[in-house]
Amino acid sequence: MASSDAADSGKAATTDTESAPRRGGGAAPVSYFHVDFFLRLLLFAATVSALVVLVTSKQNKLAFVPTLRVFARLRAKFNDSPALIYLLAALAVGCFHSLLTLIISAITIVKSAASAKLLFHLLIFDALMLGVMASATGTGAAVAYIGFRGNSHVRWNKICGTFDMFCRYIASAIAVSLVASVLLVALIVVSSYSLYRRSR
Amino acid sequence: MASSDAADSGKAATTDTESAPRRGGGAAPVSYFHVDFFLRLLLFAATVSALVVLVTSKQNKLAFVPTLRVFARLRAKFNDSPALIYLLAALAVGCFHSLLTLIISAITIVKSAASAKLLFHLLIFDALMLGVMASATGTGAAVAYIGFRGNSHVRWNKICGTFDMFCRYIASAIAVSLVASVLLVALIVVSSYSLYRRSR
């Protein structure tokens, strides 16, 4: 009777210690890693498409130059503006970051080895990437806004009347960069929610 | 005897449930909340000072206008640029956010009640605030860069030669906004590290 009690209590103890890691690192966190993988796939698609649209945004146009009173062949390229070069750099880093973390996420799902340390590291790199991506989106949007509306106070003339296609390309690249920033916030929410669920 | 046993087991159960949160939310997490409080204090100081510098950045100057070939009294204000108005709005929101979370952090330290749920919520709001603050810093920096260097490709003339004091104020506000963004990244690192330590 005494040995049976001991065996029972031993069994109960084993079940208890097994259930703790299962509750923390089992089914629920792995399902979050599927969400993580899906979001990273979207992030990769967003950064690659924004990068391609930005790089291909060139326009040549025969336009009237009011100051010289002649028609001239004008050319608009993204690398005429340092702000858009910064956006390109940020998108390239974002592309590399999303690809690398996509592979890590895939390996974690296959091996079912979602550790808290990995979640913490992913969260830190996602936060750094969010800082870079959000600032680059802001930088590009500020220049695009001046190009679209101009600023009469400092006599910065609008250029989107002349370079309509160029401006559409730049605006698309910035819109997709904004989506990438939102996806990075979503990834931070998913990672921190996984850590929060494990901490109970 | 039976009642004594019941009392003993009750006492043991109480000790056990108390030790679990102490292990999770005891000495180590509380010390992180001191770091959290200090960083939020810095964040509040940074956003308030950047806000004050930005709002007071006005300059009147008698300058030569080449196109009109006359001297004129020119005025530079931050609200001539939509990008700087966005920076102002972001700094105001950041100021409110840092003050609110500073109070929450202080209450948590006083009551020693650092819960995982609070850390998770602080992390989410810090991530959202980082997105807003980083994008506003980028927006302001892009406009300030054009003001400082100009852009010969689209004939946007530099204005910092004329409005030197105005440009110094704007540059200071942007530099402090960048510091605020870095502080928000640091706050995310501290909160996620606290959650990571609790998840073991």
Boltz contact constraints between the chains, C-beta under 6 A:
constraints:
  - contact:
      token1: [A, 80]
      token2: [B, 153]
      max_distance: 6.0
  - contact:
      token1: [A, 83]
      token2: [B, 142]
      max_distance: 6.0
  - contact:
      token1: [A, 116]
      token2: [B, 196]
      max_distance: 6.0
  - contact:
      token1: [A, 116]
      token2: [B, 199]
      max_distance: 6.0
  - contact:
      token1: [A, 120]
      token2: [B, 192]
      max_distance: 6.0
  - contact:
      token1: [A, 120]
      token2: [B, 196]
      max_distance: 6.0
  - contact:
      token1: [A, 123]
      token2: [B, 192]
      max_distance: 6.0
  - contact:
      token1: [A, 124]
      token2: [B, 189]
      max_distance: 6.0
  - contact:
      token1: [A, 127]
      token2: [B, 185]
      max_distance: 6.0
  - contact:
      token1: [A, 127]
      token2: [B, 188]
      max_distance: 6.0
  - contact:
      token1: [A, 130]
      token2: [B, 130]
      max_distance: 6.0
  - contact:
      token1: [A, 131]
      token2: [B, 134]
      max_distance: 6.0
  - contact:
      token1: [A, 131]
      token2: [B, 181]
      max_distance: 6.0
  - contact:
      token1: [A, 131]
      token2: [B, 185]
      max_distance: 6.0
  - contact:
      token1: [A, 134]
      token2: [B, 131]
      max_distance: 6.0
  - contact:
      token1: [A, 134]
      token2: [B, 134]
      max_distance: 6.0
  - contact:
      token1: [A, 134]
      token2: [B, 135]
      max_distance: 6.0
  - contact:
      token1: [A, 135]
      token2: [B, 134]
      max_distance: 6.0
  - contact:
      token1: [A, 135]
      token2: [B, 137]
      max_distance: 6.0
  - contact:
      token1: [A, 135]
      token2: [B, 138]
      max_distance: 6.0
  - contact:
      token1: [A, 137]
      token2: [B, 135]
      max_distance: 6.0
  - contact:
      token1: [A, 138]
      token2: [B, 135]
      max_distance: 6.0
  - contact:
      token1: [A, 138]
      token2: [B, 138]
      max_distance: 6.0
  - contact:
      token1: [A, 138]
      token2: [B, 139]
      max_distance: 6.0
  - contact:
      token1: [A, 139]
      token2: [B, 138]
      max_distance: 6.0
  - contact:
      token1: [A, 139]
      token2: [B, 142]
      max_distance: 6.0
  - contact:
      token1: [A, 142]
      token2: [B, 83]
      max_distance: 6.0
  - contact:
      token1: [A, 142]
      token2: [B, 139]
      max_distance: 6.0
  - contact:
      token1: [A, 142]
      token2: [B, 142]
      max_distance: 6.0
  - contact:
      token1: [A, 142]
      token2: [B, 143]
      max_distance: 6.0
  - contact:
      token1: [A, 143]
      token2: [B, 142]
      max_distance: 6.0
  - contact:
      token1: [A, 153]
      token2: [B, 80]
      max_distance: 6.0
  - contact:
      token1: [A, 154]
      token2: [B, 159]
      max_distance: 6.0
  - contact:
      token1: [A, 156]
      token2: [B, 156]
      max_distance: 6.0
  - contact:
      token1: [A, 159]
      token2: [B, 154]
      max_distance: 6.0
  - contact:
      token1: [A, 181]
      token2: [B, 131]
      max_distance: 6.0
  - contact:
      token1: [A, 185]
      token2: [B, 127]
      max_distance: 6.0
  - contact:
      token1: [A, 185]
      token2: [B, 131]
      max_distance: 6.0
  - contact:
      token1: [A, 188]
      token2: [B, 127]
      max_distance: 6.0
  - contact:
      token1: [A, 189]
      token2: [B, 124]
      max_distance: 6.0
  - contact:
      token1: [A, 192]
      token2: [B, 120]
      max_distance: 6.0
  - contact:
      token1: [A, 192]
      token2: [B, 123]
      max_distance: 6.0
  - contact:
      token1: [A, 195]
      token2: [B, 195]
      max_distance: 6.0
  - contact:
      token1: [A, 195]
      token2: [B, 199]
      max_distance: 6.0
  - contact:
      token1: [A, 196]
      token2: [B, 116]
      max_distance: 6.0
  - contact:
      token1: [A, 196]
      token2: [B, 120]
      max_distance: 6.0
  - contact:
      token1: [A, 198]
      token2: [B, 199]
      max_distance: 6.0
  - contact:
      token1: [A, 199]
      token2: [B, 116]
      max_distance: 6.0
  - contact:
      token1: [A, 199]
      token2: [B, 195]
      max_distance: 6.0
  - contact:
      token1: [A, 199]
      token2: [B, 198]
      max_distance: 6.0
  - contact:
      token1: [A, 199]
      token2: [B, 199]
      max_distance: 6.0
